[in-house]
Structures are given as structure tokens and as C-alpha cells.
Amino acid sequence: MTVSVPDAVLQEKMETRFKKLAREVKVDGFRPGKVPTSMVKKLYGERVKNEVAGDLIQSTYFEALQQQALVPAGHPSITPAEKSEGFEYIAEFEVYPEISLDAIEALEITRPTAEVTEADVDNMIEKLRQQKKTWAVVERASQEGDRVNIHFSGVSEGENFTDGKVENYAVEIGGKQMIPGFEDELKGLSVGETKSFNITFPEKYNSEKLAGKAAVFEIEMVKVEQPVLPELDADFIKAYGVEEGDADSFRADVKVNMERELVQGLKNKLKNAVMDALYDNVKITLPNALIDQEIQALMKPYTERASKAKLKLEDLNLPRDMFENQAKRRVALGLILGEIIQKHEIKVDADKVRAVIDDMAKSYEKPEDVVNWYYADNSRLNDVQQMVLEDQAVAWVVERARVTDQSVGFEDVMERQQA
């Protein structure tokens, strides 16, 4: 975009600035406020011209955007043009893309359906017992599910990478806490036994020095413990807020919570399916400026973490392409959903906002305090409103797309949700 400012406007603004300077500057041989304008022009002409040019760019750029009905994506690159009279500059910038929503009518979306079965409730109660398990020392060889204490050391390419020997290190066999294959080597060992074995580190290990490298581990079994699950008695049940300690009431309470989680899980799966379909089928050109902004937003938590650890961001080895695909997806979906909301005038539903807040508050001891907390602060309330508005846009898409229902299990929904 080329913007031209008439010479009369440029000269008028410069003259105003020169007169102001003449009253303020101090020049040897002249009393304050009595410096001739011609002297001021000679001394400060170039500086004033640059300052006025900057002011003109600030004021005329946005006026020109409005006149041309352009919406920039990111900051412009400004290049002043050589001109004998007046002032002219060229502004280069990206604009928001035009988005066609025609593809939505042909979208094919799979909507998951599920219910909480009695077997699902049994599995959940077993998981709750697992969370409360304790450990008891046993005099036998270690096996899957045991917790063991070991001394170990590791060597790769002739170098010890464990800083000598690590002592009394606790590992739950099957807990996937160690690199793949390590925990399997801990099975079948009794206290006092030692073992040496070879393992290759994963290609994507968090240490570049060890990623993909072969290593030799030396271990010694120090202690073997087996899990002890609590009884499903009144004390256990009361710990989960069922004061009467009754097994049937506890089971009913667990099921209600599972059903609430399932509703949210199914909603999220459908939303992800819609997002995938939109991203794959609604083609738009993404402004690089928006991608750069999103990459910076994605990197911010790492930047803050590095700052707290007194490290430079480069020390974390976070290449741009690590975030680029995610940034492109977020920018694209943000633009597409924004177009749906604007073009079809979707307004946030206050009743839906209240329903979402009420639902979030249910899991707290005093739900009314949580509700008041959201409504007491506009920024917190706005976060929920934006989430609801996005959900309304997703619902708009579902109404127009080709949707096929698919029955799935509770575990499948929740495992993917956690992932």
C-alpha cells in the first residue's frame, strides 16, 4: 500500500514543530525563546523532518487501511519513498485471508456414543483402590506390579552417565517410569541378586547425548514390595465423600461422576472430529505473521521455565519446527471458527455459559462460591464465554455436516481424553 501526504500538510506540521523548538532550544548568542526560526531549521531540519514523518506514518497508515477496507495480519514493513515534494511511503503487510465455508456441507464427521456400564463402574472402583494401595515387603523374586528398590549404574560408549552409582532407587515394575525394556529386566530377581543387561535409548530421548545410543546397565536388587489394596469398607468409602459409608451409595456416586465425565469426553471427541474435518477440508492461506505469533505463544511456557532456571532459550534446544505444525493448526482453526461466528452472527448464549459454570462447580465442596468467583471477574467470565462461543460454532458445523454415529466404550473415550 502506497500512502502519499501532500506537501502542504508536511510543511505545515514541520513549521509547527520548528516554532515550538524555537521557544525551547538554547543557542549561544541568543536569549531563550528568541532563536530565529531559520537558525532552528538549519540546526534541526533533518531531525524534525524524521519526527514529522514518523507521526504522519502513525496517523495516515490506519486511515489508509480504513479507506481501503484492509485488515492487516501483524505489523507492516514501512519503506519511505524518495519524493521531491510532500511525503510518501510504502507499507507492506499480510492481510487476513478470505475464507470460503462451502466445504462444510460436505464434511463427513463420526460422532461417538457411549454409556457407563456396570463393568465400567467395577473397573473405576478398582482404579480407586489402586490409587490408595500400600506396599508390603516380600521375601520372593520380583514380578510385574511390584515396587523394587535398586542400586544401578549405566555406561554408554565407555562413559558412565549416571554419575557413578544411583542407590536405593524405587521403580514400580510396569509403571513405565523407565526407558522401554528396563523394567522388564527387573523381573525375577531376589534381594541381593545382581544383573547386567544391554538397552538402547529411544531415538527421541530427552538427552541428545544418549538418544538412540546403546547402554549397559548394572543393577543390584535391594528390596521387593508387593501392592496391598485397601478393602472396600466404610472407611474407604467415607474417604471419597460418601458419609454413610454404604457400598451401594458409593457405587451410585461413582457412576454419576463417570457419566458426567463421559458427557464431557464425548463432547471433546466430537469437537476434535469437527476440528480435524475443518482443518483438512477448509483450505486457507495462513499469514506468516499469525503463525509467528502463535509459535511465540506456544514457546512462552518454555521461555518462562528457562528464565526461572537462569537458562537461555537456546539451551533448551527448541527448534521452530517443533511448534510450527501445531501453530498452523491453531491459527487456521481460529480463523475458520471466527469466520463461522462472524458470518452467521453466532452470539454467546448466556444460559449455556451459566450451565457450563454450574457443571464445573459441581465437583467443589461449595459450588456457589465457584459460580460467584467466575461472575465476579470479567476476564474469568470471558474465558468461559469464549469457550461456549466456540462450542456453539462447532454445533453449527455438526448441524450442517454429514454425521455418522459410532458406538464406543467408556474406557476408549476417557483414555483418549487423557491423552
C-alpha positions as CSV (number, residue, x, y, z in Angstrom):
1,M,0.0,0.0,0.0
2,T,1.5,3.3,-1.1
3,V,0.5,6.3,1.0
4,S,1.1,9.9,-0.1
5,V,0.9,13.0,2.1
6,P,0.5,16.4,0.3
7,D,3.5,18.8,0.6
8,A,1.3,21.5,2.3
9,V,0.5,19.1,5.1
10,L,4.1,18.1,5.6
11,Q,5.3,21.7,5.6
12,E,2.6,22.9,8.0
13,K,3.5,20.2,10.5
14,M,7.2,20.9,10.2
15,E,6.6,24.7,10.7
16,T,4.6,24.0,13.8
17,R,7.4,21.8,15.1
18,F,10.1,24.5,14.3
19,K,8.2,27.2,16.1
20,K,7.9,25.0,19.2
21,L,11.6,24.2,19.1
22,A,12.5,27.9,18.7
23,R,10.8,28.6,22.1
24,E,12.6,25.7,23.8
25,V,16.1,25.3,22.4
26,K,19.2,27.1,23.7
27,V,21.7,28.5,21.2
28,D,24.8,30.5,22.1
29,G,24.3,34.2,21.3
30,F,20.5,34.2,21.6
31,R,18.2,34.7,24.5
32,P,15.9,31.8,25.4
33,G,12.8,31.9,23.1
34,K,14.5,34.4,20.7
35,V,16.3,31.9,18.4
36,P,15.3,32.7,14.8
37,T,13.3,30.0,13.0
38,S,15.8,30.0,10.2
39,M,18.5,29.0,12.7
40,V,16.3,26.3,14.1
41,K,15.7,24.9,10.6
42,K,19.4,24.8,9.9
43,L,20.3,23.1,13.1
44,Y,17.3,20.7,13.5
45,G,15.8,20.4,10.0
46,E,16.7,16.7,9.4
47,R,15.6,15.7,12.9
48,V,12.3,17.5,12.6
49,K,11.6,16.0,9.2
50,N,12.2,12.5,10.5
51,E,10.0,13.1,13.6
52,V,7.1,14.5,11.4
53,A,7.5,11.6,9.0
54,G,7.1,9.2,11.9
55,D,4.0,11.0,13.2
56,L,2.5,11.0,9.7
57,I,3.1,7.3,9.3
58,Q,1.3,6.7,12.6
59,S,-1.7,8.7,11.7
60,T,-2.1,8.0,8.0
61,Y,-1.4,4.3,8.0
62,F,-4.6,3.4,9.9
63,E,-6.7,6.0,7.9
64,A,-5.5,4.4,4.7
65,L,-6.4,0.9,5.9
66,Q,-9.9,2.0,6.7
67,Q,-10.3,3.7,3.3
68,Q,-9.2,0.6,1.5
69,A,-11.1,-1.8,3.9
70,L,-8.0,-3.8,4.6
71,V,-7.4,-5.8,7.8
72,P,-3.7,-6.4,8.4
73,A,-2.3,-9.5,10.0
74,G,0.7,-8.4,12.0
75,H,2.8,-5.3,11.8
76,P,3.8,-3.6,8.5
77,S,7.2,-3.1,6.9
78,I,7.5,0.6,6.2
79,T,9.7,2.0,3.4
80,P,9.8,5.8,2.9
81,A,9.8,6.7,-0.8
82,E,12.1,9.4,-2.3
83,K,9.9,12.3,-3.4
84,S,10.8,15.9,-4.2
85,E,7.6,17.3,-2.6
86,G,5.4,16.0,0.2
87,F,5.9,12.7,1.8
88,E,5.3,9.2,0.6
89,Y,5.9,5.7,2.0
90,I,5.2,2.1,1.1
91,A,3.6,-0.2,3.7
92,E,4.0,-4.0,3.1
93,F,1.9,-6.3,5.2
94,E,-0.1,-9.5,5.2
95,V,-3.9,-9.4,5.3
96,Y,-6.4,-11.9,6.7
97,P,-7.4,-14.4,4.1
98,E,-10.8,-14.7,2.5
99,I,-12.4,-17.9,3.8
100,S,-15.0,-20.0,1.9
101,L,-17.2,-22.2,4.1
102,D,-18.7,-24.1,1.2
103,A,-16.9,-27.3,2.1
104,I,-18.7,-27.6,5.4
105,E,-21.9,-29.0,3.8
106,A,-19.8,-32.0,2.5
107,L,-17.9,-32.7,5.7
108,E,-18.1,-36.2,7.0
109,I,-17.9,-36.5,10.8
110,T,-18.0,-39.5,13.1
111,R,-19.9,-38.8,16.3
112,P,-19.0,-41.2,19.2
113,T,-21.7,-42.5,21.5
114,A,-21.2,-44.4,24.8
115,E,-22.7,-45.3,28.1
116,V,-21.4,-46.2,31.5
117,T,-21.9,-50.0,32.1
118,E,-21.7,-51.8,35.4
119,A,-18.4,-53.3,34.3
120,D,-17.1,-49.8,33.8
121,V,-18.1,-48.9,37.4
122,D,-16.3,-52.1,38.6
123,N,-13.1,-51.0,36.8
124,M,-13.3,-47.5,38.1
125,I,-13.7,-48.7,41.7
126,E,-10.7,-51.0,41.2
127,K,-8.7,-48.0,39.9
128,L,-9.7,-46.0,43.1
129,R,-8.4,-48.9,45.2
130,Q,-5.2,-48.9,43.2
131,Q,-4.7,-45.2,44.0
132,K,-4.9,-46.0,47.7
133,K,-2.6,-49.0,47.6
134,T,0.2,-49.5,50.1
135,W,3.3,-51.6,49.9
136,A,4.5,-54.6,51.9
137,V,7.9,-56.2,51.8
138,V,8.0,-59.7,50.4
139,E,10.7,-62.4,50.5
140,R,10.4,-63.6,46.9
141,A,11.6,-62.8,43.4
142,S,10.3,-59.6,41.9
143,Q,7.3,-59.7,39.4
144,E,5.0,-57.4,37.4
145,G,3.3,-54.8,39.6
146,D,5.9,-55.0,42.4
147,R,7.8,-51.9,43.6
148,V,11.5,-52.6,43.9
149,N,14.5,-50.6,45.3
150,I,17.7,-51.0,43.3
151,H,21.2,-49.7,43.0
152,F,22.2,-49.2,39.4
153,S,24.8,-47.6,37.1
154,G,24.8,-47.1,33.4
155,V,27.6,-46.8,30.8
156,S,27.3,-45.8,27.1
157,E,30.3,-45.6,24.7
158,G,32.6,-46.2,27.6
159,E,31.3,-43.3,29.7
160,N,29.4,-43.6,32.9
161,F,26.3,-41.4,32.6
162,T,24.7,-42.0,36.0
163,D,27.4,-40.1,37.9
164,G,28.7,-43.3,39.5
165,K,26.1,-45.5,41.1
166,V,22.5,-44.5,41.8
167,E,21.4,-46.0,45.2
168,N,18.0,-47.1,46.6
169,Y,16.1,-46.0,43.5
170,A,12.4,-47.0,43.6
171,V,10.8,-48.4,40.5
172,E,7.3,-49.8,40.1
173,I,7.6,-52.7,37.6
174,G,5.1,-52.0,34.8
175,G,4.7,-48.3,35.8
176,K,6.5,-47.2,32.6
177,Q,8.7,-44.9,34.6
178,M,12.0,-46.1,33.0
179,I,13.0,-46.3,29.3
180,P,11.4,-49.2,27.4
181,G,12.8,-52.6,28.3
182,F,14.4,-51.5,31.6
183,E,11.6,-52.6,33.9
184,D,11.3,-56.0,32.2
185,E,14.9,-56.7,33.2
186,L,13.9,-56.2,36.9
187,K,11.6,-59.2,37.0
188,G,12.6,-62.5,38.6
189,L,15.3,-61.0,40.9
190,S,15.5,-61.6,44.6
191,V,17.1,-59.3,47.2
192,G,20.9,-59.3,46.8
193,E,21.0,-60.5,43.2
194,T,22.8,-58.5,40.6
195,K,22.3,-58.3,36.8
196,S,23.9,-56.7,33.8
197,F,22.0,-56.0,30.6
198,N,22.1,-54.0,27.4
199,I,19.4,-51.5,26.3
200,T,19.2,-48.9,23.5
201,F,17.8,-45.5,24.4
202,P,14.8,-44.2,22.4
203,E,15.7,-42.1,19.4
204,K,13.6,-39.2,20.9
205,Y,15.1,-39.4,24.4
206,N,15.3,-36.0,26.1
207,S,19.1,-36.2,26.3
208,E,20.8,-35.7,22.9
209,K,23.9,-37.4,24.2
210,L,22.0,-40.6,24.9
211,A,19.3,-40.6,22.3
212,G,19.4,-43.7,20.2
213,K,22.6,-44.9,21.9
214,A,23.3,-48.4,23.3
215,A,24.0,-48.7,27.0
216,V,25.0,-51.3,29.6
217,F,23.3,-51.2,33.0
218,E,24.5,-52.9,36.2
219,I,21.8,-53.4,38.8
220,E,21.5,-54.8,42.3
221,M,18.1,-55.7,43.9
222,V,17.8,-54.1,47.3
223,K,14.1,-54.6,48.2
224,V,11.0,-56.1,46.8
225,E,7.5,-54.9,47.8
226,Q,4.1,-56.1,46.6
227,P,1.0,-53.9,46.4
228,V,-1.7,-54.2,49.1
229,L,-5.1,-52.9,48.0
230,P,-7.5,-51.5,50.7
231,E,-10.7,-53.2,51.5
232,L,-13.9,-51.7,50.1
233,D,-15.1,-50.9,53.6
234,A,-16.8,-47.9,55.3
235,D,-13.6,-46.1,56.0
236,F,-12.5,-46.4,52.3
237,I,-15.9,-45.2,51.1
238,K,-16.1,-42.2,53.5
239,A,-12.7,-41.0,52.2
240,Y,-14.4,-40.4,48.9
241,G,-17.1,-38.2,50.5
242,V,-19.9,-40.7,50.9
243,E,-20.6,-40.1,54.6
244,E,-22.9,-43.0,55.2
245,G,-20.1,-45.4,54.1
246,D,-22.6,-47.6,52.2
247,A,-21.3,-49.6,49.2
248,D,-24.4,-49.1,47.1
249,S,-24.4,-45.3,47.6
250,F,-20.7,-45.2,46.8
251,R,-21.2,-47.2,43.6
252,A,-24.1,-44.8,42.6
253,D,-21.9,-41.8,43.4
254,V,-19.1,-43.2,41.3
255,K,-21.4,-43.9,38.4
256,V,-22.8,-40.3,38.5
257,N,-19.3,-38.9,38.3
258,M,-18.4,-41.2,35.5
259,E,-21.4,-40.2,33.5
260,R,-20.6,-36.5,33.9
261,E,-17.0,-37.2,32.7
262,L,-18.3,-39.3,29.8
263,V,-20.6,-36.4,28.6
264,Q,-17.6,-34.1,28.6
265,G,-15.4,-36.8,27.0
266,L,-17.9,-37.4,24.2
267,K,-18.3,-33.7,23.6
268,N,-14.5,-33.3,23.3
269,K,-14.2,-36.2,20.9
270,L,-16.9,-34.8,18.7
271,K,-15.3,-31.4,18.9
272,N,-11.9,-32.8,17.9
273,A,-13.5,-34.7,15.0
274,V,-15.1,-31.4,13.8
275,M,-11.8,-29.6,14.1
276,D,-9.9,-32.3,12.2
277,A,-12.6,-32.1,9.4
278,L,-12.4,-28.3,9.2
279,Y,-8.6,-28.2,9.1
280,D,-8.4,-30.9,6.4
281,N,-11.2,-29.5,4.2
282,V,-11.4,-25.8,4.5
283,K,-8.4,-24.5,2.7
284,I,-7.0,-21.1,3.6
285,T,-3.7,-19.2,3.1
286,L,-2.2,-18.6,6.5
287,P,-0.5,-15.2,7.2
288,N,3.1,-15.9,8.4
289,A,2.7,-13.1,11.0
290,L,-0.1,-15.0,12.7
291,I,1.9,-18.3,12.6
292,D,4.9,-16.5,14.2
293,Q,2.7,-15.0,16.9
294,E,1.3,-18.5,17.7
295,I,4.7,-20.1,17.8
296,Q,5.8,-17.4,20.3
297,A,2.7,-18.2,22.4
298,L,3.5,-21.9,22.3
299,M,7.1,-21.3,23.3
300,K,6.2,-18.9,26.2
301,P,5.9,-21.6,28.9
302,Y,9.4,-22.9,27.9
303,T,10.8,-19.4,27.9
304,E,9.4,-18.7,31.4
305,R,10.8,-22.0,32.6
306,A,14.2,-21.3,31.2
307,S,14.2,-17.8,32.8
308,K,13.4,-19.3,36.2
309,A,16.2,-21.8,35.8
310,K,18.5,-19.0,34.7
311,L,19.0,-20.6,31.3
312,K,18.9,-19.2,27.8
313,L,16.1,-20.4,25.5
314,E,18.8,-21.8,23.1
315,D,20.0,-24.1,25.9
316,L,16.6,-25.9,25.8
317,N,17.1,-26.9,22.1
318,L,13.6,-26.0,21.0
319,P,13.7,-25.7,17.2
320,R,10.9,-23.6,15.5
321,D,9.6,-26.6,13.5
322,M,8.8,-28.3,16.8
323,F,5.9,-25.9,17.2
324,E,5.1,-25.0,13.6
325,N,2.5,-27.6,12.7
326,Q,0.6,-27.0,15.9
327,A,0.8,-23.3,15.4
328,K,-0.6,-23.6,11.8
329,R,-3.4,-25.7,13.0
330,R,-4.4,-23.3,15.8
331,V,-4.2,-20.3,13.5
332,A,-6.2,-22.0,10.8
333,L,-9.0,-23.2,13.1
334,G,-9.1,-19.9,14.9
335,L,-9.7,-18.1,11.6
336,I,-12.2,-20.6,10.4
337,L,-14.3,-20.6,13.6
338,G,-14.0,-16.8,13.7
339,E,-15.5,-16.7,10.1
340,I,-18.3,-19.0,11.1
341,I,-19.2,-16.9,14.2
342,Q,-19.0,-13.6,12.3
343,K,-20.7,-14.6,9.1
344,H,-23.6,-16.4,10.7
345,E,-23.8,-13.9,13.6
346,I,-23.5,-16.5,16.4
347,K,-23.9,-14.8,19.7
348,V,-22.8,-16.3,23.0
349,D,-25.7,-18.0,24.9
350,A,-25.8,-16.7,28.5
351,D,-27.8,-19.8,29.6
352,K,-25.1,-22.1,28.2
353,V,-22.4,-20.1,29.9
354,R,-24.2,-20.5,33.3
355,A,-24.7,-24.2,32.6
356,V,-21.0,-24.7,32.0
357,I,-20.0,-22.8,35.1
358,D,-22.6,-24.8,37.2
359,D,-21.2,-28.0,35.8
360,M,-17.6,-27.1,36.7
361,A,-18.7,-26.0,40.2
362,K,-20.3,-29.4,40.9
363,S,-17.0,-31.1,41.8
364,Y,-16.3,-28.5,44.5
365,E,-17.4,-28.6,48.1
366,K,-19.1,-25.2,47.9
367,P,-20.4,-24.8,44.2
368,E,-22.0,-21.4,44.8
369,D,-18.6,-20.0,45.7
370,V,-17.1,-21.2,42.4
371,V,-20.0,-19.7,40.5
372,N,-19.6,-16.4,42.2
373,W,-15.9,-16.5,41.6
374,Y,-16.4,-16.6,37.8
375,Y,-19.1,-14.0,37.7
376,A,-17.1,-11.6,39.9
377,D,-14.4,-11.1,37.3
378,N,-15.0,-10.2,33.7
379,S,-11.7,-11.8,32.5
380,R,-12.6,-15.2,34.1
381,L,-16.1,-15.0,32.8
382,N,-14.9,-14.0,29.3
383,D,-12.7,-17.2,29.2
384,V,-15.9,-19.3,29.7
385,Q,-17.9,-17.2,27.2
386,Q,-15.2,-17.7,24.5
387,M,-15.2,-21.5,25.2
388,V,-19.0,-21.6,24.9
389,L,-19.0,-19.5,21.7
390,E,-16.5,-21.9,20.2
391,D,-18.8,-24.8,21.2
392,Q,-21.7,-23.1,19.6
393,A,-19.8,-22.7,16.3
394,V,-18.9,-26.5,16.5
395,A,-22.6,-27.3,17.0
396,W,-23.4,-25.1,13.9
397,V,-21.0,-27.2,11.9
398,V,-22.4,-30.5,13.2
399,E,-25.9,-29.4,12.2
400,R,-24.8,-29.0,8.5
401,A,-22.2,-31.8,8.1
402,R,-22.8,-35.5,7.3
403,V,-22.7,-37.1,10.7
404,T,-22.4,-40.8,11.4
405,D,-22.8,-42.2,15.0
406,Q,-20.4,-44.8,16.2
407,S,-20.7,-46.7,19.5
408,V,-17.5,-46.8,21.6
409,G,-16.6,-47.9,25.1
410,F,-16.2,-45.7,28.2
411,E,-12.5,-46.6,28.5
412,D,-11.8,-45.7,24.9
413,V,-13.4,-42.2,25.4
414,M,-11.6,-41.5,28.6
415,E,-8.2,-42.8,27.6
416,R,-8.1,-40.7,24.5
417,Q,-9.4,-37.7,26.6
418,Q,-6.4,-38.1,29.0
419,A,-4.0,-38.5,26.1
